[in-house]
Amino acid sequence: MTAAAEVTPEIVREHGLTEAEYARVLEIMGRAPNLLELGIFSVMWSEHCSYKSSKRWLKELPTKAPWVIHGPGENAGVIDIGEGLAAIFKMESHNHPSFIEPYQGAATGVGGILRDVFTMGARPVANLNALRFGSPDHPKTRHLLRGVVAGIGGYGNCVGVPTVGGEVNFHDSYNGNILVNAMTVGIAPADRIFTARASGIGNAVVYVGSKTGRDGIHGATMASAEFSEDAEEKRPTVQVGDPFTEKLLIEACLELMATDAIVAIQDMGAAGLTSSSFEMASSGGVGIALDLDRVPCRETGMTPYEMMLSESQERMLMVLAQGREAEAEAIFRKWELDFAVIGHLTDTGRMVLRFHGDTVGDLPIDPLAKASPEYDRPWVPTPPPASVEPPEAPGGLEDALRTLMGCPDIASRRWIWEQYDHTVMADTVQRPGGDAAVVRIHGSATGGRPGRGLAMTTDCTPRYCRAHPETGGAQAVAEAWRNLNAVGALPRAVTDNMNFGNPERPEVMGQFVGCIQGMKAACLALDFPVVSGNVSLYNETDGRAILPTPAIGAVGVIDDLARTASVALKRDGDILLLVGESRGHLGQSLYLREVLGQEAGPPPPVDLQAERRNGDFVRRTIAELGVDTCHDLSDGGLLVAVAEMAMAGGRGAALDRPAGIDPGSDKARLAAWAFGEDQARYLLAVPTDLAETVQQAAAAAEVPVTAIGRVTDAKLTVTDAFTISVDALADVHEGWLPGYMAR
């Protein structure tokens, strides 16, 4: 075995282990590790792989429900969606790699999350993403935005999975540390779910997919540290993806999964061969012996250290039933993929690595995979923000509306999503730009009926989370719930991506704890369990953290695609009904920031009982009463929501100014009505002959519903306040992003 003397205190520090952690390594090993063994401890105990700062709090989240088949702990979450099918989904970050190399970082983020889903037996049916960039004025933002969008589109389009939804925010806190969170949803037979639980002593351990190279070595460790001025030097730790190989890998895996040859399967993601082998063995309570001479390599002279820590893409590790190796190899060779038996399962509970006839590594499995450090980091609660009294805006409602419709956080994302193929597979029912994407469950359309579908969304309002983490965490879950309800879907489960700064700073850890507490309360109140997720910490540069960003991905089920709603206004004369209470809350609103230049005040309160009551009501009106136009109210409030509905439908709207508010003398109150971001609200557009029925149903359900106007020709009007053409709003809304990228 390689001599232990080569491991020095400096090398230990370079591997990201603290003195206390290294002392624990010595205790576990009973001796000093060699360099390979140290590298394995380093990646397995990295923040990215072990969740050592977060798992104490992640245990607080609700993860169970009758429809949950697999919760956290597998490659992705699995829920029952009826008729013998399951939805499998997860969201994961590729933040640091995307800042260093935006195209490949984003592309391999998509590739990695696809593998998490199809490794469990699902055919991927949709991709989404949640992106955060720095200030548009920052010199790197345009370059990073262009590269990330091109990487997402380049990989997703080539692999043939539609990118159907997502969100994009800009804020200067992300100047030195952008966020790229990728989500994939797949569908599988509910009785054919594959896990990473290795079993069967003597069974073959098989490597399939692409060859191993030197790209991505120590990617997991890099993702577990904050940036400094040397970020560009970390470019070699970013993986390089090949979507065409990924497509072949999907088809080969699904073909083999149709047999009973696979005992266990795991994606080689973060920490590559190390994490996949250790996690499979630990999950099954077995040992593994690997012969590293058999690992397919694309570069000459690769060392065991490089093979075990490489994060080369498009690779999987399998355990096969005895005697099925030839059958499996034939399938993978047909798809022109590498296939190699590189080891077998043992009863030792240890990972034994051999190379050129020598034992180069011998480590106990469970202490690395299950007994990684767990920290209860010190934390302090975020002080509640002072209330704010917004000054009177210099202009009127029309000027404010124009400003908001063309601001970076509300302007149309068409420039982005038109670079994504959102219709490939021919099952996309609602494309990007609405409240939630809707994808038909393939093959469910029969007998002239449109079939069943899945709705999916990603949501978070980081400025709320910074001001009051608990409220912000609850609001992120509640907004995802609203977006699913707004298209007529029954919300079923959540995946999360917890993006925060350095957890060793008590104020950052306090943000994490607060967001978890808010998410927990919302998930419990809404029967919306968390079934998978990812934590990305140390998102800061030179000591400045990002806004706390607990991105929420969510999936819902639609049993009849004939009963769905979309944001577009559809008929002149429809009555506009506002669901929920409006108090005109402007703290932390985009109106306050974009029009008045303030980031201040508390976020809008989240009433989870009202969210549940109002959401259930809206979903029933779509399913039972045939309401086909709905939009949830979020950023920018009422007037922005109406404008978005008008632009989507090529129609206008005439809104009744609230009684008792004079547009000349009550500008502040009028602005609060127009742009307040009160929660638990939806806007419906219903035919005149249906409006009374909807209002009666609302009264019976004790849900506040107010008629606020009607659908008209192509103008947006507020009585006695202003009139603007919808085309003029669309020019502002559609023009900002293409204009910005063309500079």
MIGUDO-215859 format. One record per residue (C-alpha): x, z, y. Coordinates in steps of 0.2 Angstrom, whole numbers, padded with zeros to 4 digits, always signed. Each point is the difference from the previous one (the first is absolute). Example, Ala and Ser with C-alpha at 12.3 -4.5 7.8 and 13.67 -1.06 7.14 Angstrom:
<drenlos>
+0062+0039-0022;+0006-0003+0017;
</drenlos>
This chain:
<drenlos>
+0000+0000+0000;+0006-0004+0018;+0010+0015+0007;-0010+0012+0010;+0015+0002+0012;-0005-0015+0010;-0016+0009+0007;+0006+0009+0016;-0010+0010+0013;+0000-0015+0011;-0007-0011-0013;-0013+0013-0003;-0005-0001+0018;+0000-0019+0000;-0013+0001-0014;-0012+0010+0011;+0001+0016-0010;+0002+0017+0008;+0012+0013-0006;-0015+0010-0008;-0006-0016-0008;+0017-0004-0007;+0002+0018-0007;-0017-0003-0009;+0007-0016-0007;+0015+0010-0007;-0011+0013-0007;-0011-0013-0009;+0015-0010-0006;+0011+0015-0005;+0014-0010+0007;+0005-0011+0014;-0009-0017+0000;+0009-0016+0000;-0003-0013+0014;-0014-0009-0010;-0009+0016-0004;+0002+0006+0018;-0008-0017+0006;-0014+0003-0012;-0004+0017+0006;+0002-0006+0018;-0014-0013-0002;-0011+0010-0011;+0001+0015+0012;-0002-0011+0016;-0015+0003+0011;-0006-0017-0004;-0001+0003-0018;-0003+0019-0002;-0011+0004+0014;+0010+0016+0002;-0007+0005+0017;-0017-0006-0002;-0007+0003-0018;-0004+0019+0004;-0013-0007+0012;-0005-0016-0009;-0007+0012-0013;-0013+0005+0012;-0009-0017+0000;-0015-0002-0010;+0003-0013-0014;-0014+0001-0012;-0017-0007-0002;-0011-0007-0014;+0005-0017+0004;+0019+0003+0001;+0009-0006-0016;+0018+0004+0006;+0005+0009+0015;+0017+0003+0008;+0015+0000-0012;-0002-0017-0007;+0006-0016+0008;-0016-0002+0009;-0018+0008+0000;-0014-0006-0011;-0018+0001+0003;-0015-0005-0010;-0010-0014+0009;-0013-0003-0013;-0004-0013-0013;+0015+0004-0010;+0013-0003+0014;+0012+0010+0010;+0008-0002+0017;+0018+0005+0001;+0008+0002+0017;+0014+0008+0010;+0009-0001+0017;+0018+0002+0002;+0013+0000+0014;+0015-0012+0003;+0004+0007+0017;+0019+0002+0001;+0004-0017-0009;-0012-0009+0012;+0008+0006+0015;+0017-0005-0006;-0005-0017-0007;-0018-0003+0005;-0003-0016-0011;+0007+0007-0017;-0005+0018+0004;-0019-0005+0002;+0001-0013-0014;+0007+0012-0013;-0013+0013+0006;-0013-0012-0005;+0008-0004-0017;+0003+0019-0004;-0018+0005+0003;-0006-0015-0010;+0010+0006-0015;-0007+0017+0002;-0017-0007-0003;+0002-0013-0014;+0012+0012-0010;-0016+0009-0004;-0009-0015-0006;-0009-0007+0015;+0000-0017+0007;+0003+0002+0019;-0014-0007+0010;+0004+0005+0018;+0014+0006+0011;-0002+0010+0016;+0013+0007+0012;+0001+0013+0014;+0014-0004+0013;+0007+0010+0015;+0012-0007+0012;+0009+0006+0016;-0005-0004+0018;-0003-0018+0003;+0013+0002+0014;+0014+0005-0012;+0013-0013-0003;-0002+0001-0019;-0019+0000-0002;-0003-0018+0000;+0014-0004-0012;-0006+0014-0012;-0019-0005+0001;+0005-0019-0003;+0011+0005-0015;-0012+0012-0008;-0015-0011+0001;+0010-0015-0007;+0006+0011-0014;-0018+0006-0005;-0007-0017+0001;+0015-0008-0009;-0001+0011-0015;-0019+0002-0001;-0004-0018+0003;+0013-0006-0013;-0005+0013-0013;-0018-0006+0002;-0009+0017+0004;-0011-0001+0016;+0005+0011+0015;-0017+0005+0006;+0001+0015+0012;+0011+0012+0010;+0004+0007+0017;+0013-0001+0013;+0005+0013+0014;+0013+0000+0013;+0008+0016+0007;+0017+0004+0007;+0002+0014-0013;+0003-0014-0013;+0014-0009+0011;+0014+0006-0012;-0011+0002-0016;-0014-0012-0004;-0012+0003-0014;-0005-0013-0013;-0012+0007-0012;-0006-0012-0014;-0016+0002-0011;-0006-0010-0015;-0016+0001-0009;-0002-0006-0018;-0014-0001-0013;+0002+0004-0019;-0011+0004-0015;-0003+0018+0001;+0005+0003-0018;+0016-0010+0002;+0010+0011+0012;+0019+0001-0003;+0011+0015+0005;+0018+0005+0000;-0001+0012-0014;+0013-0004-0012;-0003+0005-0018;+0006-0005-0018;+0018+0006-0005;+0010-0015-0004;-0011-0012+0010;+0009-0014+0010;+0003+0002+0019;-0001-0017+0007;+0006-0008+0017;-0010-0015+0006;-0001-0010+0016;+0015-0005+0012;+0018+0004-0003;+0008+0015+0008;+0011-0002+0016;+0008+0011+0013;-0014-0001+0012;-0009+0016+0005;+0012+0012-0007;-0004+0017+0008;-0015-0007+0008;-0010+0016-0005;+0013+0011+0008;+0001-0011+0016;-0019+0002+0001;+0002+0019-0001;+0011+0001+0016;-0004-0002+0018;+0008-0015+0010;+0014+0001+0012;+0010-0014+0009;+0007-0006-0016;-0016-0007-0007;+0005-0018+0000;+0015+0005-0012;-0013+0005-0013;-0006-0018-0003;+0008-0001-0017;-0012+0014-0006;-0015-0012+0003;-0006-0009-0016;-0003-0019-0001;-0016-0006-0007;-0006-0015-0010;-0019-0002+0000;+0001-0015-0012;+0008+0011-0013;-0013+0014+0004;-0014-0012-0004;+0008-0004-0016;+0002+0018-0004;-0018+0004+0004;-0006-0014-0012;+0012+0005-0014;-0004+0019+0001;-0019-0004+0000;+0002-0011-0015;+0010+0013-0010;-0013+0013+0006;-0013-0009-0009;+0008+0005-0016;+0003+0017-0006;+0019-0001+0000;+0004+0010+0016;+0001+0019-0002;+0005+0004+0018;+0005-0010+0015;+0008+0004+0017;+0005-0010+0015;+0019+0001+0005;-0004+0005+0018;+0010+0012+0011;+0015+0006-0010;-0002-0015-0012;+0005+0003-0018;+0003+0018+0003;-0017+0005+0006;-0010-0011-0012;+0010+0007-0015;+0000+0018+0005;-0019+0000+0005;-0005-0009-0016;+0010+0012-0011;-0006+0016+0009;-0018-0006+0000;+0001-0001-0019;+0011+0014-0004;+0013-0010-0008;+0018-0005+0002;+0008-0017+0003;+0016-0008-0005;+0005-0016+0010;+0014-0012-0003;+0004-0007+0017;+0010-0014-0007;-0017-0008-0004;-0007+0001+0017;-0002-0018+0007;+0011-0001+0015;+0002-0015+0013;+0017+0006+0007;+0016+0002-0010;+0009+0017-0002;-0015+0011+0004;+0003+0018-0004;-0012+0012-0008;-0002+0009+0017;-0006-0017+0007;-0011-0004-0014;-0009+0017+0000;-0002+0000+0019;-0004-0018+0004;-0017-0003+0008;+0000-0019-0004;-0018-0006+0000;-0012-0007-0013;+0005+0011-0015;-0010+0010-0012;+0005+0013-0014;-0011+0001-0016;-0001+0009-0016;-0006-0011-0014;-0009+0005-0016;+0012-0002-0015;+0002-0018-0006;-0008-0008+0015;+0016-0005+0009;+0000-0018-0006;-0018-0003+0005;+0004+0008+0018;+0016-0010+0002;-0009-0017-0004;-0012+0004+0014;+0013+0004+0013;+0011-0015-0005;-0015-0011+0002;-0002+0006+0018;+0019-0003+0002;+0004+0019+0003;+0014+0011-0007;-0004+0010-0015;+0012+0013-0007;-0001+0015-0012;+0011+0012+0009;-0003+0016-0009;-0012+0011-0010;-0010+0016+0001;+0008+0016-0007;-0006+0018-0004;+0014+0008+0011;-0008+0001+0017;+0016-0007+0007;+0005-0016+0008;+0016-0007-0008;+0008-0015+0008;+0013-0010-0010;+0011-0014+0007;+0014-0009-0009;-0001+0012-0014;+0002+0015+0010;-0013+0013+0006;+0000-0001+0019;-0015+0012+0003;-0009+0014-0009;-0013+0008+0010;-0015+0011-0004;-0016-0009+0005;-0013+0013+0005;+0011+0009+0013;+0002-0016+0009;-0017-0007-0001;-0011+0016+0000;+0011+0014+0007;+0006-0008+0016;+0002+0011+0015;-0016+0005+0008;+0000+0007+0018;-0012+0010+0010;+0007-0006+0016;-0003+0011+0015;-0014-0007+0012;-0009+0004+0016;-0017-0006+0005;-0001-0013+0013;-0006+0009+0016;-0018-0006+0005;+0001-0012+0015;-0008+0004+0016;-0016-0008+0005;+0000-0014+0012;-0011-0006+0014;+0003-0019+0002;+0002-0006+0018;-0012-0013+0005;+0006-0018-0005;+0006-0011+0015;-0011-0014-0006;-0017-0001-0008;-0006-0002-0018;+0004-0019-0001;+0018+0003+0005;+0002+0014-0012;-0007-0011-0014;+0011-0014+0003;+0015+0011+0000;-0005+0008-0017;-0004-0016-0008;+0017-0007+0004;+0010+0016-0003;+0012+0000-0015;-0010+0012-0011;-0017-0010+0002;+0006-0018+0002;-0005-0012-0014;+0012+0000-0015;-0004-0018-0004;+0018-0005+0003;+0005+0012-0014;-0014-0003-0013;+0000-0019+0001;+0018+0001-0007;-0007+0008-0015;-0010-0009-0014;-0016+0010+0000;-0010-0012-0011;+0011-0003-0015;-0009+0004-0016;-0016-0005+0008;-0008+0017+0000;+0002+0006+0018;-0017+0003+0007;+0004+0008+0017;+0017-0005+0007;+0011+0010+0012;-0007+0004+0017;-0015+0011-0006;-0002+0018-0004;+0005-0002-0018;+0005-0014-0011;-0011-0005-0014;+0005-0008-0016;-0011-0006-0014;+0003+0007-0017;+0005-0016-0009;-0013-0006-0012;-0014+0011+0006;-0009-0014+0008;-0013-0005-0012;-0018-0008-0001;+0001-0005+0019;+0004+0018+0005;+0016+0003+0011;+0006+0013-0011;+0009+0017+0003;+0014+0004+0011;+0014+0012+0006;+0002+0005+0018;+0016+0006+0007;+0008+0006+0016;+0015+0008+0008;-0002+0013+0014;+0009+0013+0011;+0000+0004+0018;+0018+0008+0003;-0003+0005+0018;-0014+0012-0006;+0012+0007-0014;+0013+0004+0013;-0012+0009+0012;-0009+0010-0014;+0006-0004-0018;-0014+0008-0009;-0013-0010+0010;+0011-0016-0002;+0001+0002-0019;-0019+0003-0001;-0003-0015+0011;+0011-0012-0010;-0010+0004-0015;-0017-0001+0009;+0004-0017+0008;+0005-0007-0017;-0017+0007-0006;-0009-0008+0014;+0008-0017-0002;-0006-0001-0018;-0017+0006+0004;-0001-0013+0014;+0001-0015-0012;-0012+0008-0013;+0012+0008-0012;-0001+0016-0009;+0017+0009+0005;+0009+0005-0016;+0018+0006+0002;+0015+0001+0011;+0018-0004-0001;+0011+0006+0014;+0017-0003+0008;+0007+0015+0009;+0012-0006+0013;+0009+0014+0010;+0016+0005+0008;+0013+0012-0006;-0008+0014-0010;+0014+0012+0003;-0006+0002+0018;-0015+0013+0000;-0010-0010+0012;+0000-0016-0010;-0004+0010-0016;-0014+0008+0010;-0007-0018+0003;+0001-0004-0018;-0009+0016-0005;-0013-0002+0013;-0004-0018-0005;-0001+0005-0019;-0012+0014+0005;-0011-0012+0009;+0000-0013-0013;-0004+0013-0013;-0016+0005+0009;-0005-0017+0003;+0002-0006-0018;-0009+0015-0006;-0015-0002+0012;-0001-0019-0004;+0003+0000-0019;+0015-0011+0003;+0014+0006-0011;+0018-0005+0002;+0006-0009-0016;+0017-0006+0005;+0012-0001+0015;+0018+0001+0007;+0009+0011+0012;+0013-0007+0012;+0010+0013+0010;+0015+0000+0011;-0008-0014+0011;+0009+0003+0016;+0015-0007+0009;+0013+0011+0009;-0012+0015-0001;-0015-0009+0006;-0015+0000-0012;-0014-0012-0002;-0017+0005+0003;-0007+0009-0015;-0008-0014-0010;-0010+0004-0016;-0006-0017-0004;-0016-0001-0011;-0004-0014-0011;-0017+0001-0008;-0011-0010-0013;-0019-0001-0002;-0012-0009-0011;-0013-0012+0004;-0013-0003-0014;-0009-0014+0008;+0010-0012+0011;-0017-0007+0007;-0002+0017+0009;+0016+0001+0011;+0002+0001+0019;+0013-0007+0011;+0005+0003+0019;-0006-0017+0006;-0016-0001+0010;-0011-0012-0009;-0017-0003+0010;-0005+0000+0018;-0013+0013+0003;+0006+0013-0013;-0001+0018+0006;+0016+0010+0002;-0001+0017-0008;+0013+0013+0003;+0002+0012-0015;+0007+0017+0004;+0002+0011+0016;+0010-0005+0015;+0008+0013+0011;+0012-0011+0009;+0016+0008-0007;+0015-0008+0009;+0015+0011-0005;+0013-0010-0009;-0011-0016+0002;+0007-0017+0002;-0009-0001+0017;+0009+0016+0006;+0017-0008-0005;-0002-0018+0004;-0011+0001+0016;+0005+0017+0007;+0018+0001-0007;-0002+0017-0008;+0003+0005-0018;-0008+0017+0001;-0014+0012-0005;-0007+0004-0017;-0006-0013-0013;-0019-0002-0002;-0006+0013-0012;-0005-0005-0018;-0016+0007-0006;+0001-0003-0019;-0018+0004-0003;-0006-0013+0013;+0013-0013-0008;-0008+0003-0017;-0018-0001+0006;+0002-0015+0012;+0011-0010-0013;-0012+0003-0014;-0014-0006+0011;+0009-0016+0006;+0004-0004-0018;-0018+0002-0005;-0007-0011+0014;+0012-0014-0006;-0005+0002-0018;-0018+0004+0001;-0006-0008+0017;+0011-0015+0000;+0009+0004+0017;+0014-0013+0000;+0009+0004+0017;+0010+0016+0002;+0016+0006+0008;+0008+0017+0001;+0005+0007+0017;+0018+0005+0001;+0014-0005+0012;-0007-0005+0017;-0017+0007-0003;-0017-0008+0002;+0004-0014+0012;+0014-0006-0010;-0010+0000-0016;-0014-0010+0008;+0013-0013+0007;+0008-0001-0018;-0017-0004-0008;-0004-0012+0014;+0016-0010-0002;-0002+0000-0019;-0017-0008+0001;+0002-0011+0015;-0015+0009+0008;-0002+0012+0014;-0009+0017+0003;-0010+0008+0014;+0003+0019+0000;-0011+0012+0009;+0009+0012+0012;-0003+0018-0005;-0014+0008+0011;+0007+0011+0013;+0017-0008+0002;+0002-0010+0016;+0013-0013-0001;+0005+0002+0018;+0002+0019+0001;+0002+0005-0018;+0015-0011-0005;+0008+0014-0011;-0016+0003-0010;-0003-0018-0002;+0018-0003-0007;-0002+0015-0012;-0016-0008-0006;+0008-0017-0002;+0017+0005-0007;-0001+0018-0007;+0006+0001-0018;-0013+0012-0008;+0001-0001-0019;-0013-0003-0013;-0008-0014+0009;-0005-0018-0005;-0009-0014+0009;-0013-0010-0009;-0008-0016+0005;-0018-0002-0008;-0014-0012+0002;-0014+0006+0011;-0012+0002-0014;+0012+0011-0009;+0006+0011+0014;-0015+0012-0001;+0002+0002-0019;+0019+0004+0002;-0004+0013+0014;-0013+0008-0011;+0012+0001-0015;+0013+0008+0012;-0013+0013+0006;-0004+0005-0018;+0019+0001-0004;+0003+0010+0017;+0012-0013+0006;+0001-0003+0018;-0004-0019+0004;-0002-0007+0017;-0005-0018+0005;+0012-0005+0013;-0003-0019+0003;-0002-0016-0008;+0009-0016-0006;+0000-0014+0013;+0008-0016+0005;+0019-0001+0002;+0002+0014+0013;+0003+0018+0000;-0010+0010+0012;-0002+0018+0005;-0015+0003+0011;+0005+0001+0019;+0018+0001-0005;+0007-0017-0005;-0002-0016-0009;+0015-0009-0009;+0000-0015-0011;+0005+0003-0018;+0012-0015+0001;+0009+0009+0014;+0002+0015-0010;+0005-0010-0015;+0014-0008+0010;+0007+0017+0005;-0002+0007-0018;+0007-0015-0009;+0014-0004+0012;+0010+0015+0001;+0010+0000-0017;+0003-0019+0000;+0006+0001+0018;+0011+0015-0004;+0008-0009-0015;+0003-0016+0010;+0010+0008+0013;
</drenlos>
